[in-house]
């Protein structure tokens, strides 16, 4: 939020610069490394970004987007297996510096990099099955709230984002990687870090 406010302040004092508002939509794969294990969730995002031209071919894009991820897998407890379904919703605020190389008036190639501030809205695992084991006791359906009262996760994360883009007329096709920098686990003996790969399409208004 502080980075977004600072960028808007810069924009307010740079009236001579060029600004463009973009509408973004795309696919994102969220990967969590929990200790030695990795878990993947698939989903998409939608959002807006406000690109501020700082100099010739150089700019900074500040925006916000909503992400939604889902996963379905099996988890084994002793001799029993249950189905585990996950849902995760997040809000991202990226601040990405971008540089583009024009090949014509309608076609440019570019790269971008910068921090992304992420806040999780909610996350849940739903277990479906009948199990009686030391680590889990189920009879029917059961839900676990990632950020609930007994949770060991934190909602805030900061990631390093970088990628490439193709600009043609008023459209931008882009893809990249966001590497989570913070340990979002509240336990001293556990590390949880989130990364995501994304591909998106932006229309510049």
N, CA, C and O of each residue as an XYZ file, in Angstrom:
820
protein
N       0.821     -1.208      0.000
C       0.000      0.000      0.000
C       0.860      1.266      0.000
O       0.536      2.251     -0.663
N       1.982      1.221      0.770
C       2.887      2.378      0.807
C       3.517      2.593     -0.558
O       3.626      3.726     -1.027
N       3.937      1.488     -1.206
C       4.540      1.601     -2.536
C       3.538      2.139     -3.544
O       3.890      2.955     -4.395
N       2.294      1.689     -3.454
C       1.258      2.164     -4.362
C       1.010      3.654     -4.160
O       0.878      4.398     -5.131
N       0.947      4.096     -2.901
C       0.719      5.511     -2.616
C       1.883      6.368     -3.105
O       1.684      7.466     -3.625
N       3.111      5.847     -2.930
C       4.285      6.594     -3.381
C       4.294      6.753     -4.898
O       4.629      7.816     -5.421
N       3.920      5.681     -5.597
C       3.880      5.755     -7.058
C       2.815      6.732     -7.531
O       3.032      7.469     -8.493
N       1.677      6.744     -6.869
C       0.625      7.697     -7.235
C       1.063      9.136     -6.963
O       0.692     10.052     -7.697
N       1.858      9.329     -5.899
C       2.370     10.664     -5.590
C       3.329     11.131     -6.681
O       3.292     12.285     -7.107
N       4.194     10.209     -7.127
C       5.103     10.536     -8.221
C       4.317     10.894     -9.468
O       4.650     11.841    -10.180
N       3.259     10.116     -9.724
C       2.434     10.380    -10.906
C       1.781     11.747    -10.830
O       1.650     12.432    -11.845
N       1.373     12.149     -9.644
C       0.712     13.429     -9.494
C       1.623     14.604     -9.763
O       1.162     15.682    -10.139
N       2.941     14.398     -9.570
C       3.898     15.485     -9.785
C       4.575     15.404    -11.151
O       5.460     16.202    -11.459
N       4.158     14.444    -11.961
C       4.796     14.258    -13.268
C       3.758     14.378    -14.364
O       3.568     13.463    -15.165
N       3.094     15.510    -14.387
C       1.968     15.676    -15.308
C       2.402     15.651    -16.767
O       1.584     15.422    -17.658
N       3.689     15.886    -17.011
C       4.151     15.898    -18.392
C       4.419     14.492    -18.920
O       4.609     14.310    -20.123
N       4.437     13.510    -18.044
C       4.737     12.161    -18.462
C       3.500     11.492    -19.047
O       2.389     12.012    -18.950
N       3.716     10.325    -19.658
C       2.637      9.568    -20.287
C       2.168      8.470    -19.339
O       2.983      7.746    -18.767
N       0.835      8.348    -19.174
C       0.252      7.328    -18.310
C      -0.684      6.460    -19.138
O      -1.371      6.950    -20.035
N      -0.706      5.155    -18.827
C      -1.628      4.259    -19.501
C      -2.198      3.279    -18.481
O      -1.475      2.711    -17.663
N      -3.503      3.099    -18.553
C      -4.190      2.155    -17.679
C      -4.407      0.857    -18.433
O      -4.888      0.864    -19.566
N      -4.054     -0.256    -17.809
C      -4.211     -1.554    -18.441
C      -5.135     -2.462    -17.645
O      -5.155     -2.422    -16.415
N      -5.900     -3.282    -18.359
C      -6.761     -4.295    -17.756
C      -6.116     -5.648    -18.021
O      -5.838     -5.992    -19.170
N      -5.874     -6.424    -16.949
C      -5.109     -7.667    -17.062
C      -5.964     -8.880    -16.713
O      -6.827     -8.820    -15.838
N      -5.709     -9.981    -17.414
C      -6.335    -11.263    -17.096
C      -5.353    -12.357    -17.493
O      -4.613    -12.207    -18.465
N      -5.344    -13.462    -16.739
C      -4.400    -14.500    -17.094
C      -4.447    -15.713    -16.189
O      -5.318    -15.842    -15.329
N      -3.479    -16.605    -16.407
C      -3.338    -17.860    -15.662
C      -2.147    -17.764    -14.719
O      -1.132    -17.154    -15.054
N      -2.271    -18.371    -13.535
C      -1.153    -18.402    -12.593
C      -1.139    -19.737    -11.861
O      -2.181    -20.240    -11.441
N       0.044    -20.299    -11.715
C       0.251    -21.525    -10.955
C       0.970    -21.165     -9.661
O       2.102    -20.683     -9.693
N       0.320    -21.394     -8.525
C       0.910    -21.077     -7.232
C       1.537    -22.335     -6.649
O       0.869    -23.358     -6.500
N       2.817    -22.256     -6.320
C       3.547    -23.397     -5.781
C       4.036    -23.060     -4.375
O       4.692    -22.040     -4.164
N       3.709    -23.926     -3.417
C       4.161    -23.741     -2.042
C       5.174    -24.819     -1.679
O       4.913    -26.011     -1.841
N       6.315    -24.394     -1.195
C       7.282    -25.331     -0.657
C       7.142    -25.339      0.851
O       7.456    -24.358      1.526
N       6.664    -26.467      1.370
C       6.425    -26.620      2.806
C       7.415    -27.654      3.318
O       7.220    -28.857      3.147
N       8.479    -27.168      3.950
C       9.549    -28.076      4.350
C      10.210    -28.658      3.113
O      10.734    -27.926      2.273
N      10.181    -29.994      3.007
C      10.761    -30.667      1.845
C       9.716    -31.002      0.788
O      10.052    -31.579     -0.246
N       8.457    -30.651      1.029
C       7.377    -30.994      0.110
C       6.931    -29.767     -0.682
O       7.054    -28.635     -0.214
N       6.411    -30.007     -1.888
C       5.904    -28.946     -2.748
C       4.462    -29.235     -3.116
O       4.108    -30.370     -3.436
N       3.637    -28.210     -3.069
C       2.228    -28.348     -3.427
C       1.857    -27.287     -4.452
O       2.162    -26.108     -4.268
N       1.200    -27.700     -5.533
C       0.820    -26.799     -6.623
C      -0.677    -26.550     -6.620
O      -1.474    -27.471     -6.438
N      -1.053    -25.281     -6.827
C      -2.448    -24.881     -6.993
C      -2.564    -24.115     -8.302
O      -1.721    -23.274     -8.613
N      -3.614    -24.409     -9.071
C      -3.805    -23.772    -10.367
C      -4.947    -22.763    -10.301
O      -5.910    -22.950     -9.558
N      -4.829    -21.700    -11.080
C      -5.883    -20.697    -11.055
C      -5.629    -19.563    -12.017
O      -4.898    -19.714    -12.996
N      -6.237    -18.424    -11.734
C      -6.119    -17.282    -12.613
C      -6.178    -15.979    -11.855
O      -6.319    -15.966    -10.632
N      -6.070    -14.870    -12.589
C      -6.078    -13.555    -11.966
C      -6.747    -12.555    -12.888
O      -6.845    -12.764    -14.097
N      -7.206    -11.463    -12.294
C      -7.756    -10.331    -13.024
C      -7.389     -9.071    -12.251
O      -7.398     -9.071    -11.020
N      -7.064     -7.988    -12.972
C      -6.667     -6.783    -12.265
C      -6.419     -5.605    -13.186
O      -6.716     -5.646    -14.380
N      -5.864     -4.551    -12.598
C      -5.551     -3.314    -13.315
C      -4.112     -2.921    -13.025
O      -3.578     -3.224    -11.959
N      -3.491     -2.246    -13.979
C      -2.186     -1.655    -13.714
C      -2.114     -0.275    -14.362
O      -2.753     -0.008    -15.379
N      -1.327      0.577    -13.750
C      -1.191      1.961    -14.189
C       0.273      2.181    -14.530
O       1.117      2.265    -13.639
N       0.577      2.274    -15.830
C       1.969      2.396    -16.258
C       2.363      3.863    -16.375
O       1.693      4.647    -17.048
N       3.448      4.221    -15.717
C       3.959      5.589    -15.717
C       5.271      5.608    -16.490
O       6.207      4.891    -16.136
N       5.350      6.407    -17.524
C       6.567      6.507    -18.323
C       7.556      7.429    -17.614
O       7.305      8.625    -17.465
N       8.686      6.859    -17.177
C       9.698      7.628    -16.456
C      10.690      8.288    -17.405
O      11.140      9.410    -17.169
N      11.021      7.587    -18.470
C      11.953      8.098    -19.480
C      11.674      7.348    -20.775
O      10.787      6.496    -20.833
N      12.427      7.666    -21.795
C      12.242      6.993    -23.078
C      12.458      5.493    -22.931
O      13.553      5.054    -22.582
N      11.417      4.703    -23.197
C      11.428      3.249    -23.152
C      11.469      2.679    -21.739
O      11.471      1.459    -21.581
N      11.502      3.517    -20.713
C      11.561      3.056    -19.322
C      10.323      3.517    -18.566
O       9.934      4.681    -18.662
N       9.703      2.615    -17.816
C       8.514      2.972    -17.053
C       8.384      2.142    -15.794
O       9.187      1.246    -15.534
N       7.358      2.455    -15.015
C       7.029      1.667    -13.831
C       5.521      1.433    -13.831
O       4.739      2.368    -14.003
N       5.126      0.191    -13.640
C       3.713     -0.180    -13.629
C       3.309     -0.548    -12.206
O       3.888     -1.447    -11.597
N       2.312      0.156    -11.688
C       1.781     -0.092    -10.350
C       0.329     -0.521    -10.498
O      -0.413      0.072    -11.282
N      -0.077     -1.525     -9.769
C      -1.456     -1.977     -9.925
C      -1.922     -2.859     -8.799
O      -1.296     -2.937     -7.742
N      -3.027     -3.522     -9.042
C      -3.592     -4.461     -8.097
C      -4.315     -5.549     -8.852
O      -4.905     -5.298     -9.903
N      -4.273     -6.762     -8.322
C      -4.962     -7.863     -8.973
C      -5.469     -8.865     -7.947
O      -4.915     -9.005     -6.856
N      -6.525     -9.549     -8.322
C      -7.124    -10.596     -7.501
C      -6.757    -11.944     -8.100
O      -6.909    -12.155     -9.303
N      -6.266    -12.872     -7.250
C      -5.902    -14.210     -7.712
C      -6.743    -15.257     -6.987
O      -7.056    -15.121     -5.804
N      -7.101    -16.310     -7.730
C      -7.873    -17.416     -7.160
C      -7.236    -18.724     -7.606
O      -7.016    -18.940     -8.798
N      -6.939    -19.602     -6.641
C      -6.282    -20.868     -6.940
C      -7.067    -22.033     -6.358
O      -7.747    -21.897     -5.341
N      -6.961    -23.188     -7.024
C      -7.615    -24.409     -6.559
C      -6.663    -25.586     -6.751
O      -5.760    -25.548     -7.587
N      -6.889    -26.638     -5.953
C      -6.128    -27.876     -6.101
C      -6.962    -29.024     -5.562
O      -7.783    -28.845     -4.662
N      -6.742    -30.198     -6.120
C      -7.405    -31.408     -5.645
C      -6.390    -32.542     -5.692
O      -5.833    -32.838     -6.749
N      -6.153    -33.170     -4.557
C      -5.200    -34.277     -4.499
C      -5.617    -35.250     -3.407
O      -6.568    -35.005     -2.665
N      -4.897    -36.343     -3.324
C      -5.158    -37.368     -2.316
C      -4.091    -37.309     -1.239
O      -2.919    -37.056     -1.517
N      -4.515    -37.546      0.000
C      -3.586    -37.570      1.114
C      -3.803    -38.862      1.897
O      -4.937    -39.235      2.197
N      -2.701    -39.542      2.224
C      -2.772    -40.851      2.856
C      -2.445    -40.753      4.341
O      -1.463    -40.122      4.731
N      -3.266    -41.374      5.154
C      -3.063    -41.478      6.597
C      -3.128    -42.956      6.959
O      -4.198    -43.565      6.980
N      -1.947    -43.520      7.244
C      -1.914    -44.948      7.520
C      -2.280    -45.732      6.271
O      -1.605    -45.635      5.246
N      -3.359    -46.515      6.362
C      -3.841    -47.288      5.216
C      -5.013    -46.622      4.524
O      -5.555    -47.159      3.558
N      -5.406    -45.455      5.010
C      -6.569    -44.766      4.465
C      -6.150    -43.569      3.614
O      -5.133    -42.931      3.886
N      -6.936    -43.272      2.588
C      -6.684    -42.130      1.705
C      -7.923    -41.251      1.639
O      -9.036    -41.751      1.480
N      -7.733    -39.955      1.761
C      -8.842    -39.009      1.658
C      -8.548    -38.028      0.534
O      -7.391    -37.806      0.178
N      -9.601    -37.444     -0.022
C      -9.454    -36.415     -1.042
C      -9.355    -35.057     -0.369
O     -10.158    -34.720      0.501
N      -8.355    -34.277     -0.784
C      -8.129    -32.954     -0.203
C      -8.297    -31.906     -1.300
O      -7.607    -31.944     -2.319
N      -9.225    -30.969     -1.080
C      -9.478    -29.903     -2.041
C      -9.115    -28.570     -1.400
O      -9.517    -28.277     -0.274
N      -8.344    -27.761     -2.138
C      -7.885    -26.476     -1.609
C      -8.456    -25.324     -2.425
O      -8.649    -25.435     -3.635
N      -8.723    -24.216     -1.739
C      -9.125    -22.966     -2.364
C      -8.336    -21.853     -1.703
O      -8.201    -21.813     -0.480
N      -7.807    -20.935     -2.537
C      -6.955    -19.874     -2.005
C      -7.209    -18.589     -2.777
O      -7.169    -18.587     -4.008
N      -7.469    -17.492     -2.067
C      -7.704    -16.189     -2.689
C      -6.712    -15.171     -2.154
O      -6.478    -15.093     -0.948
N      -6.127    -14.387     -3.062
C      -5.100    -13.417     -2.689
C      -5.270    -12.118     -3.458
O      -5.929    -12.078     -4.497
N      -4.669    -11.055     -2.936
C      -4.591     -9.765     -3.614
C      -3.120     -9.391     -3.744
O      -2.373     -9.420     -2.766
N      -2.708     -9.036     -4.971
C      -1.332     -8.628     -5.235
C      -1.268     -7.140     -5.554
O      -2.164     -6.593     -6.198
N      -0.200     -6.492     -5.098
C       0.104     -5.105     -5.477
C       1.525     -5.092     -6.039
O       2.485     -4.954     -5.280
N       1.673     -5.236     -7.368
C       3.007     -5.213     -7.962
C       3.493     -3.795     -8.252
O       2.702     -2.912     -8.585
N       4.779     -3.593     -8.124
C       5.449     -2.339     -8.514
C       6.593     -2.759     -9.425
O       7.679     -3.084     -8.947
N       6.358     -2.754    -10.742
C       7.278     -3.370    -11.687
C       7.885     -2.343    -12.634
O       7.172     -1.653    -13.363
N       9.195     -2.253    -12.612
C       9.910     -1.401    -13.561
C      10.043     -2.154    -14.878
O      10.353     -3.345    -14.894
N       9.808     -1.451    -15.979
C       9.812     -2.109    -17.277
C      10.631     -1.319    -18.288
O      10.681     -0.089    -18.256
N      11.275     -2.065    -19.189
C      12.072     -1.473    -20.256
C      11.691     -2.154    -21.563
O      11.639     -3.383    -21.622
N      11.425     -1.386    -22.602
C      10.978     -1.950    -23.876
C      11.863     -1.478    -25.017
O      12.404     -0.372    -24.995
N      11.999     -2.346    -26.017
C      12.764     -2.039    -27.228
C      11.790     -1.993    -28.398
O      11.203     -3.021    -28.738
N      11.599     -0.834    -29.025
C      10.655     -0.740    -30.144
C      11.247     -1.274    -31.446
O      12.377     -0.945    -31.808
N      10.470     -2.104    -32.143
C      10.852     -2.578    -33.465
C      10.043     -1.880    -34.555
O      10.452     -1.837    -35.715
N       8.887     -1.332    -34.166
C       8.066     -0.511    -35.051
C       7.153      0.306    -34.164
O       7.228      0.203    -32.940
N       6.302      1.106    -34.749
C       5.388      1.923    -33.953
C       4.341      1.076    -33.231
O       3.735      1.541    -32.266
N       4.120     -0.163    -33.686
C       3.085     -1.021    -33.106
C       3.627     -2.282    -32.452
O       2.845     -3.110    -31.986
N       4.953     -2.451    -32.405
C       5.505     -3.699    -31.871
C       6.755     -3.417    -31.051
O       7.697     -2.778    -31.520
N       6.744     -3.915    -29.797
C       7.874     -3.735    -28.902
C       8.091     -5.002    -28.077
O       7.142     -5.718    -27.756
N       9.348     -5.268    -27.741
C       9.702     -6.336    -26.809
C      10.221     -5.697    -25.532
O      10.918     -4.683    -25.576
N       9.878     -6.294    -24.385
C      10.288     -5.681    -23.139
C      10.540     -6.684    -22.030
O      10.256     -7.874    -22.165
N      11.076     -6.178    -20.936
C      11.327     -6.958    -19.725
C      10.884     -6.137    -18.525
O      10.857     -4.908    -18.580
N      10.541     -6.817    -17.449
C      10.100     -6.118    -16.239
C      10.607     -6.842    -15.002
O      10.871     -8.044    -15.033
N      10.739     -6.091    -13.914
C      11.188     -6.653    -12.635
C      10.820     -5.684    -11.523
O      10.739     -4.474    -11.731
N      10.597     -6.247    -10.327
C      10.277     -5.420     -9.169
C       9.590     -6.223     -8.083
O       9.381     -7.425     -8.243
N       9.238     -5.582     -6.985
C       8.581     -6.288     -5.883
C       7.076     -6.408     -6.094
O       6.451     -5.565     -6.738
N       6.511     -7.472     -5.536
C       5.063     -7.651     -5.477
C       4.671     -7.904     -4.030
O       5.200     -8.809     -3.384
N       3.742     -7.099     -3.524
C       3.252     -7.243     -2.155
C       1.939     -8.024     -2.199
O       1.010     -7.642     -2.910
N       1.867     -9.107     -1.445
C       0.724    -10.019     -1.511
C       0.058    -10.147     -0.150
O       0.721    -10.282      0.879
N      -1.283    -10.102     -0.170
C      -2.069    -10.297      1.052
C      -3.102    -11.386      0.780
O      -3.896    -11.272     -0.153
N      -3.091    -12.427      1.583
C      -4.031    -13.531      1.415
C      -5.380    -13.170      2.037
O      -5.449    -12.737      3.187
N      -6.442    -13.354      1.265
C      -7.790    -13.112      1.783
C      -8.296    -14.316      2.566
O      -8.816    -14.166      3.671
N      -8.147    -15.495      2.003
C      -8.478    -16.720      2.730
C      -7.852    -17.918      2.036
O      -7.411    -17.832      0.890
N      -7.820    -19.025      2.743
C      -7.318    -20.277      2.203
C      -7.872    -21.422      3.023
O      -7.844    -21.385      4.254
N      -8.378    -22.443      2.341
C      -8.988    -23.564      3.051
C      -8.673    -24.885      2.372
O      -8.550    -24.964      1.150
N      -8.545    -25.917      3.188
C      -8.486    -27.294      2.719
C      -9.754    -28.000      3.162
O     -10.157    -27.905      4.322
N     -10.381    -28.708      2.232
C     -11.563    -29.496      2.559
C     -11.235    -30.967      2.343
O     -10.864    -31.375      1.242
N     -11.375    -31.764      3.409
C     -11.096    -33.195      3.351
C     -12.410    -33.952      3.215
O     -13.388    -33.667      3.905
N     -12.407    -34.918      2.313
C     -13.603    -35.729      2.098
C     -13.229    -37.200      2.235
O     -12.460    -37.727      1.430
N     -13.766    -37.856      3.244
C     -13.490    -39.277      3.450
C     -13.691    -39.675      4.892
O     -14.097    -38.859      5.720
N     -13.406    -40.923      5.192
C     -13.530    -41.467      6.542
C     -12.179    -42.029      6.962
O     -11.692    -42.996      6.377
N     -11.580    -41.422      7.973
C     -10.246    -41.819      8.421
C     -10.190    -41.751      9.929
O     -10.769    -40.856     10.544
N      -9.504    -42.684     10.510
C      -9.214    -42.635     11.933
C      -7.740    -42.965     12.096
O      -7.355    -44.134     12.066
N      -6.917    -41.940     12.267
C      -5.471    -42.111     12.385
C      -4.956    -41.172     13.464
O      -5.695    -40.334     13.980
N      -3.685    -41.321     13.795
C      -3.107    -40.497     14.852
C      -3.112    -39.023     14.477
O      -3.308    -38.167     15.339
N      -2.898    -38.713     13.189
C      -2.765    -37.320     12.770
C      -4.076    -36.707     12.306
O      -4.159    -35.488     12.161
N      -5.100    -37.515     12.070
C      -6.343    -36.976     11.541
C      -7.493    -37.922     11.853
O      -7.362    -39.140     11.729
N      -8.610    -37.353     12.255
C      -9.814    -38.147     12.493
C     -10.955    -37.521     11.717
O     -11.355    -36.391     11.998
N     -11.485    -38.254     10.735
C     -12.530    -37.734      9.866
C     -13.693    -38.706      9.807
O     -13.522    -39.925      9.852
N     -14.844    -38.147      9.710
C     -16.043    -38.941      9.439
C     -16.946    -38.094      8.558
O     -17.826    -37.384      9.045
N     -16.714    -38.179      7.249
C     -17.431    -37.304      6.335
C     -16.529    -36.189      5.867
O     -15.393    -36.447      5.469
N     -17.005    -34.941      5.903
C     -16.239    -33.791      5.418
C     -15.657    -33.003      6.586
O     -16.236    -32.938      7.671
N     -14.495    -32.407      6.331
C     -13.838    -31.588      7.343
C     -13.084    -30.465      6.649
O     -12.473    -30.692      5.604
N     -13.113    -29.255      7.207
C     -12.416    -28.104      6.631
C     -11.322    -27.624      7.571
O     -11.480    -27.623      8.792
N     -10.207    -27.216      6.971
C      -9.108    -26.625      7.724
C      -8.839    -25.233      7.160
O      -8.577    -25.081      5.966
N      -8.904    -24.227      8.014
C      -8.676    -22.839      7.623
C      -7.196    -22.519      7.759
O      -6.637    -22.581      8.854
N      -6.555    -22.172      6.623
C      -5.123    -21.876      6.645
C      -4.771    -20.714      7.566
O      -3.691    -20.684      8.156
N      -5.691    -19.759      7.684
C      -5.410    -18.542      8.450
C      -6.360    -18.397      9.639
O      -6.591    -17.287     10.119
N      -6.904    -19.501     10.107
C      -7.851    -19.475     11.207
C      -7.187    -19.320     12.564
O      -6.000    -19.010     12.672
N      -7.984    -19.546     13.588
C      -7.528    -19.334     14.969
C      -6.343    -20.222     15.322
O      -5.453    -19.800     16.060
N      -6.322    -21.443     14.806
C      -5.254    -22.388     15.139
C      -4.252    -22.531     13.994
O      -3.544    -23.534     13.902
N      -4.198    -21.531     13.128
C      -3.332    -21.606     11.963
C      -1.886    -21.280     12.319
O      -1.608    -20.600     13.306
N      -0.965    -21.790     11.479
C       0.452    -21.473     11.637
C       0.979    -20.682     10.452
O       2.187    -20.653     10.215
N       0.067    -20.024      9.687
C       0.487    -19.249      8.517
C       0.206    -17.771      8.719
O      -0.709    -17.390      9.449
N       1.016    -16.937      8.051
C       0.778    -15.500      8.035
C       0.242    -15.097      6.663
O       0.534    -15.753      5.664
N      -0.535    -14.027      6.615
C      -1.215    -13.638      5.378
C      -0.372    -12.780      4.447
O      -0.673    -12.700      3.256
N       0.667    -12.141      4.949
C       1.416    -11.175      4.143
C       2.688    -11.798      3.572
O       3.366    -12.574      4.246
N       3.002    -11.454      2.329
C       4.223    -11.936      1.696
C       4.742    -10.857      0.742
O       3.982    -10.017      0.259
N       6.031    -10.896      0.485
C       6.672    -10.032     -0.502
C       7.413    -10.929     -1.480
O       8.153    -11.824     -1.074
N       7.214    -10.688     -2.762
C       7.877    -11.492     -3.781
C       8.697    -10.656     -4.732
O       8.426     -9.473     -4.935
N       9.702    -11.281     -5.314
C      10.486    -10.658     -6.376
C       9.925    -11.160     -7.703
O       9.954    -12.359     -7.980
N       9.414    -10.239     -8.524
C       8.761    -10.591     -9.784
C       9.615    -10.147    -10.963
O      10.160     -9.043    -10.961
N       9.730    -11.009    -11.972
C      10.457    -10.638    -13.185
C       9.884    -11.434    -14.357
O       9.329    -12.518    -14.177
N      10.029    -10.878    -15.559
C       9.485    -11.558    -16.725
C       9.714    -10.788    -18.005
O      10.434     -9.790    -18.029
N       9.082    -11.272    -19.087
C       9.207    -10.691    -20.421
C       7.828    -10.374    -20.978
O       6.837    -10.974    -20.564
N       7.758     -9.435    -21.915
C       6.469     -9.068    -22.496
C       6.632     -8.712    -23.968
O       7.706     -8.310    -24.416
N       5.543     -8.868    -24.705
C       5.447     -8.479    -26.107
C       4.311     -7.476    -26.219
O       3.184     -7.772    -25.823
N       4.588     -6.311    -26.746
C       3.580     -5.271    -26.925
C       3.239     -5.124    -28.399
O       4.119     -4.909    -29.233
N       1.944     -5.243    -28.716
C       1.511     -5.036    -30.091
C       0.228     -4.210    -30.074
O      -0.779     -4.612    -29.490
N       0.283     -3.051    -30.725
C      -0.778     -2.027    -30.686
C      -1.153     -1.756    -29.233
O      -0.307     -1.302    -28.461
N      -2.405     -2.023    -28.837
C      -2.848     -1.745    -27.470
C      -2.875     -2.988    -26.584
O      -3.457     -2.957    -25.500
N      -2.261     -4.068    -27.025
C      -2.256     -5.315    -26.255
C      -0.844     -5.634    -25.777
O       0.148     -5.281    -26.414
N      -0.789     -6.314    -24.633
C       0.492     -6.763    -24.091
C       0.353     -8.210    -23.633
O      -0.478     -8.528    -22.781
N       1.172     -9.077    -24.207
C       1.240    -10.476    -23.784
C       2.490    -10.630    -22.936
O       3.582    -10.257    -23.365
N       2.341    -11.174    -21.736
C       3.482    -11.228    -20.824
C       3.473    -12.522    -20.014
O       2.447    -13.188    -19.876
N       4.632    -12.849    -19.492
C       4.778    -14.016    -18.636
C       5.965    -13.821    -17.722
O       6.905    -13.097    -18.048
N       5.913    -14.477    -16.570
C       7.017    -14.295    -15.641
C       6.923    -15.198    -14.442
O       6.166    -16.168    -14.411
N       7.716    -14.846    -13.454
C       7.868    -15.658    -12.238
C       7.886    -14.738    -11.034
O       8.537    -13.693    -11.047
N       7.170    -15.132     -9.996
C       7.167    -14.384     -8.735
C       7.722    -15.290     -7.639
O       7.132    -16.327     -7.334
N       8.838    -14.909     -7.054
C       9.516    -15.715     -6.040
C       9.245    -15.128     -4.652
O       9.661    -14.010     -4.346
N       8.546    -15.895     -3.823
C       8.245    -15.434     -2.474
C       9.509    -15.308     -1.633
O      10.349    -16.208     -1.626
N       9.642    -14.191     -0.927
C      10.851    -13.923     -0.151
C      10.683    -14.183      1.341
O      11.675    -14.343      2.052
N       9.450    -14.227      1.825
C       9.219    -14.364      3.254
C       8.798    -15.784      3.610
O       8.175    -16.483      2.812
N       9.148    -16.191      4.811
C       8.651    -17.442      5.370
C       7.281    -17.170      5.983
O       7.179    -16.473      6.992
N       6.223    -17.720      5.376
C       4.862    -17.432      5.832
C       4.381    -18.432      6.874
O       3.191    -18.476      7.186
N       5.281    -19.228      7.410
C       4.927    -20.145      8.482
C       5.167    -19.486      9.832
O       6.159    -18.782     10.019
N       4.260    -19.714     10.767
C       4.425    -19.183     12.110
C       5.172    -20.122     13.035
O       5.370    -19.805     14.208
N       5.595    -21.287     12.522
C       6.321    -22.260     13.341
C       7.821    -22.110     13.138
O       8.289    -21.884     12.022
N       8.575    -22.238     14.236
C      10.025    -22.086     14.161
C      10.684    -23.214     13.380
O      11.739    -23.012     12.780
N      10.077    -24.400     13.379
C      10.700    -25.555     12.746
C      10.146    -25.842     11.350
O      10.441    -26.890     10.776
N       9.341    -24.915     10.792
C       8.742    -25.126      9.472
C       8.952    -23.886      8.602
O       8.834    -22.755      9.072
N       9.262    -24.119      7.343
C       9.404    -23.035      6.378
C       8.372    -23.207      5.272
O       8.282    -24.274      4.665
N       7.587    -22.155      5.007
C       6.617    -22.156      3.913
C       6.910    -20.953      3.027
O       6.837    -19.809      3.476
N       7.242    -21.218      1.767
C       7.480    -20.139      0.816
C       6.663    -20.389     -0.445
O       6.580    -21.513     -0.940
N       6.058    -19.309     -0.956
C       5.202    -19.426     -2.124
C       5.810    -18.775     -3.345
O       6.360    -17.676     -3.268
N       5.708    -19.457     -4.474
C       6.153    -18.932     -5.758
C       5.045    -19.129     -6.773
O       4.228    -20.038     -6.624
N       5.000    -18.301     -7.797
C       4.018    -18.545     -8.845
C       4.558    -18.172    -10.216
O       5.306    -17.208    -10.379
N       4.151    -18.974    -11.199
C       4.426    -18.740    -12.612
C       3.145    -18.205    -13.242
O       2.065    -18.736    -12.985
N       3.250    -17.172    -14.057
C       2.037    -16.557    -14.594
C       2.206    -16.198    -16.067
O       3.308    -15.932    -16.547
N       1.069    -16.200    -16.767
C       0.986    -15.760    -18.159
C      -0.270    -14.911    -18.267
O      -1.341    -15.342    -17.841
N      -0.158    -13.717    -18.826
C      -1.307    -12.822    -18.866
C      -1.408    -12.030    -20.160
O      -0.468    -11.951    -20.949
N      -2.574    -11.454    -20.342
C      -2.850    -10.564    -21.475
C      -3.409     -9.264    -20.929
O      -4.328     -9.271    -20.110
N      -2.856     -8.150    -21.380
C      -3.276     -6.841    -20.907
C      -3.761     -5.998    -22.079
O      -3.160     -5.993    -23.153
N      -4.853     -5.291    -21.852
C      -5.348     -4.330    -22.844
C      -5.146     -2.933    -22.297
O      -5.639     -2.608    -21.217
N      -4.422     -2.104    -23.036
C      -4.090     -0.769    -22.579
C      -5.169      0.217    -23.041
O      -5.408      0.377    -24.238
N      -5.807      0.864    -22.084
C      -6.885      1.809    -22.393
C      -6.324      3.167    -22.825
O      -7.090      4.084    -23.123
